Amino acid sequence: MDKNKKIKLSVALSIGVIILFLAGFFLLGGEKYTEEHSPEIDKSTTLEEASKVAETWIIEHSATYRERGGSGLSLLESEELAEGWYDFVFELTTEDSGYGRPEDGMEAEKDSEKEVREIIVRTYYNHLKAAIVDGAYDDLSLMPVEEIDMPEPGIYDEDEEELADDQENEKTETEYIENDDEAQVEEEDDKSSSPEELFQ
């Protein structure tokens, strides 16, 4: 084999290795899944439909499930906490006792050959808000629970913005009414003044 063919073969092999590495990186959960990856909010989503969204998310994106040898996923409980806010409790087993991705997740002591885990997925309609494994680790943000702000049912960013706008509008209207009342009082005072006072 001549030198040029060897170089071409070497380049082709290198490209192939890079492609396989990138494919494995993304397919095996190397890309951090965040709330922004979640579907657009659909307020027609039912409890049952949201449970399917949660189950699919665990299978396709949960680092603990995908990268710690997860299997035996089953839904134990579904609950509507408030309008559009759902909690789903799943049980699964993993080969590894840790949480999240092995390279940057959280480790834990292994008690048995297979670890039985519980993961609570909280959604706002079909939009994922948290995925708490064993009450210790959020698989959505890939952070320990003590480092996250757990989303509370009934509170959503868009609603908070709408509430803030309403409060600001009420404040503006109140200030306008107060200013208008003051102007009317001053006008009445002027009218009640005597001609001598007006020309002093």
Phi, psi and omega in degrees: 000128183284171186297319182297320179295321178297318180295315180298319179295319180297317179296316181298318179295320180297316179298318180298317179297317180297316180298316179296321179296313180295320179297315178295323181300315182277320183289330182263020173090015181294332178277127181294122178274126180238175180302330182294337178285345184293154181299161173300144183295125177242106187284005173265359183294126179273170178302315181295318179294320179294327179295325178292321176299315181296316180297316179297320180298316180300312183296320186267335189228340182296119182294321179297318181288313187283322188255358178244022176072045183287148176198173175063037181290130178214144179274123181263323187205143175232140181212136172265114185277323179201177182303115178084352182258120184236143171242135178233125180258119180246151172243144179206166174240150178227153176287328185252149183269354184278184181234145177072202182282140182303325185285334182215019180272209182237130183268157178212158179291141180269123183266333182211177182298318176239135182265126174273124185239158174236132178233126178256116179258123177254131179233155168251102194055244181259012186257118182291136179243331179195157177215088189268121180262121178054026180067013187240332190217136177264111181286346179282311180269350184060047181221151174299151185302322182293349181257005181242159172263106183294122180297127182269139178302140178089353179240125178220146186307315182297321179294321179297321178295318178296319179296318180297319178297317179298317180295321179294319178296319178297319180297316180297316180296320179297315179297321180296315180296316180298316179295320180294319178297317179298320180294321179293321178297316179297320180295319179294322178297320179296320181292328182279350180289148179285158179301325180297318181294325182292330183260004177286000000 
